[in-house]
């Protein structure tokens, strides 16, 4: 706990830096493309700006806000979460549009759904239930306590929805948060951070409880990871940033890459399976880490599955067309049996953009490209993050499960199976050992979109927390009263 003199010194430092620094305001919305109409005007921010010129000033402000929150009743925390949800529902369209225009990835209409999903279904304070034991030895109480200031690294693939889910979960646990957005999604992520601050202050909470770095960089992310007043790191991104966080010496909650396979056996409801795979693999143009990335289909039903997929918005290409397309979508085409880096220019683009590269002219109603390949094809082994999904024919469900295990690379992130055979479903669940396993549904059902259960877009498979919630951002504290207070 800081003494009053130290708090005053920090306040003076922050105020001095704010007077000197250039504060970032979110500019006007860009001109809409022909594919969408602009959302309502961005609401004005009435409670000041919570973006800071450097990490040190952001962490200092967050630390003060955390100490202020510590003195407030739990009812204020509940009100803050309610206001964050409301503000994010009201601005879901605006934030989706900004993220879509800024990053050039995904589908605008799907980004709206991502924002609403996280605003509505991310758990709040209600999940933090204390536990108690009483007996001859007395009374023991266990409660969830905050860490303090959390440093959160945000990806460009989910730049606003991740801010929403992390803000709700971390604030519900009583923490303050300093966000470092991806430089390629700075404006939309930081606008989401500003709006969260708006909701918190309107609910009676302290300003800057959720704040951000105005001009985020790799260096600012590294500074957050090493800052002495940051008690916990939460990182969503690729293998590089995850490894950096895990090697920082701090406790880290890390959501890394995924390459989710889907296995379809001969007992599956093919109409449902084909429809769900197209919906899942094309959702936000496949940039979400839970989206289906490759299909292993039993040979006897593979043709029927592809037919159903075509009926639900997929376009099938042949091997010759794929060979041509590979030269565009891969930064460098890898040999068989190896994964490769994707061409960033095509990540998150609509299916018709990919098809145009091979001379196929279709409209936006085509949501997914499907192509049959061999099991060792680079597209099977690579996290493509674009709406093209390879399909591999397999002898039976067991072979499909074994190949799915290899293609997933041990990320233990997400896997899907369409089957009515309980033995097949049980075996795949055990073999894959993933944070999310979806049976007979689209992969996004595993994060509460159409499926039961709460939502989070921080799925911490590398560090083991799985689908995060406020408990993931809490310290467990035990208080023991020996030989007393048992009332029975």
Secondary structure, DSSP 8 states (H G I E B T S, - for coil): ---HHHHHHHHHHHHHHHHHS------------TT----S-----SS---EESSHHHHHHHHHHHHHHHHTS-HHHHHHHHHHHHHHHHHTHHHHHHHHHHHH--S-HHHHHHHHHHHHHHS--GGG---EEEEETTEEEEEEEEE-SEEEEE--STTTTHHHHHHHHHHHHTT-EEEEE--GGGHHHHHHHHHHHHHHHHHTT--TTSEEEETT--HHHHHHHHH-TT--EEEEES-HHHHHHHHTSSSEEEEE-----EEEE-TTS-HHHHHHHHHHHHHGGGGTSTTS--EEEEEHHHHHHHHHHHHHTTEEEE-HHHHHHHHHHHBSS---TT----B-GGGTT--HHHHHHTTT----TT--EEEEE--TT-HHHHS---SSEEEEEEESSHHHHHHHHHHHTTT---EEEEE-S-HHHHHHHHHHH--SEEEESS-GGGGGTSSSSS---S-EETTTT-EE--GGGGEEEEEEEEET-----
